Amino acid sequence: MRIIAGKHRGYPLVAPLGSDIRPTSDRAREGVFNILEHGRNSIDLADIRVLDAFAGTGALGLEALSRGARHTTFIENARGARSALAKNIATCDEVDRTVIINADGTNPPPTDRPVNLAFLDPPYKASLMEPALFALDKRGWFHEDTIIVAEMGTTENLMLPEFLLPIDSR
């Protein structure tokens, strides 16, 4: 696993041992960022604030930083994942542009600094996407123009909260 593009292109990323954390593959990350940067509703990643909830290795948030994001906040409650995440942040020399919050994505701390882009990748089959979306919205992490990238298992269903408008689904 590595950073795909940008100033940290090729930097290796570590993951904790075991099957509890399933990092988004290089290929999937490349696809997500191609859609974000070049799709029909493309966004400019330069100077934006990013949230990587259920961060795991932090691959999505670090990829955003590599491609020009100003700051990434990582929310992760698993000790092994936070350790790997801290190592990955250090490898990319991004300590000054990141914060790791030891919390669950369904119970985040409040913020007065909403993000422009949010990645949510909760454990599959745990039914955490809807509670996380509601909790993050209630606690100020989203504003009306926040783009949310939600990764779910193919057998999972999502009742989209009323405050969200779907842009794309794959």
ChimeraX attribute file (.defattr): number of C-alpha atoms within 10 A of each C-alpha:
attribute: neighborCount
match mode: 1-to-1
recipient: residues
	/A:1	16
	/A:2	16
	/A:3	23
	/A:4	20
	/A:5	15
	/A:6	13
	/A:7	14
	/A:8	18
	/A:9	14
	/A:10	12
	/A:11	15
	/A:12	13
	/A:13	20
	/A:14	19
	/A:15	21
	/A:16	18
	/A:17	10
	/A:18	8
	/A:19	7
	/A:20	12
	/A:21	18
	/A:22	15
	/A:23	21
	/A:24	17
	/A:25	13
	/A:26	15
	/A:27	10
	/A:28	11
	/A:29	17
	/A:30	17
	/A:31	12
	/A:32	16
	/A:33	20
	/A:34	12
	/A:35	15
	/A:36	18
	/A:37	15
	/A:38	12
	/A:39	12
	/A:40	10
	/A:41	10
	/A:42	12
	/A:43	16
	/A:44	12
	/A:45	20
	/A:46	13
	/A:47	13
	/A:48	17
	/A:49	22
	/A:50	29
	/A:51	26
	/A:52	26
	/A:53	29
	/A:54	24
	/A:55	29
	/A:56	30
	/A:57	30
	/A:58	31
	/A:59	26
	/A:60	30
	/A:61	26
	/A:62	28
	/A:63	24
	/A:64	26
	/A:65	26
	/A:66	22
	/A:67	22
	/A:68	16
	/A:69	21
	/A:70	16
	/A:71	21
	/A:72	27
	/A:73	21
	/A:74	28
	/A:75	26
	/A:76	25
	/A:77	18
	/A:78	16
	/A:79	12
	/A:80	18
	/A:81	22
	/A:82	23
	/A:83	16
	/A:84	19
	/A:85	25
	/A:86	19
	/A:87	18
	/A:88	23
	/A:89	23
	/A:90	12
	/A:91	15
	/A:92	19
	/A:93	12
	/A:94	17
	/A:95	14
	/A:96	10
	/A:97	15
	/A:98	20
	/A:99	16
	/A:100	20
	/A:101	17
	/A:102	15
	/A:103	16
	/A:104	18
	/A:105	26
	/A:106	19
	/A:107	14
	/A:108	21
	/A:109	16
	/A:110	14
	/A:111	13
	/A:112	9
	/A:113	11
	/A:114	21
	/A:115	22
	/A:116	21
	/A:117	25
	/A:118	24
	/A:119	19
	/A:120	22
	/A:121	23
	/A:122	25
	/A:123	17
	/A:124	15
	/A:125	13
	/A:126	10
	/A:127	14
	/A:128	18
	/A:129	25
	/A:130	15
	/A:131	14
	/A:132	20
	/A:133	21
	/A:134	14
	/A:135	18
	/A:136	22
	/A:137	17
	/A:138	13
	/A:139	15
	/A:140	16
	/A:141	23
	/A:142	22
	/A:143	14
	/A:144	11
	/A:145	11
	/A:146	16
	/A:147	20
	/A:148	20
	/A:149	17
	/A:150	15
	/A:151	16
	/A:152	19
	/A:153	12
	/A:154	9
	/A:155	7
	/A:156	11
	/A:157	12
	/A:158	11
	/A:159	7
	/A:160	12
	/A:161	11
	/A:162	6
	/A:163	10
	/A:164	13
	/A:165	11
	/A:166	8
	/A:167	10
	/A:168	10
	/A:169	7
	/A:170	5
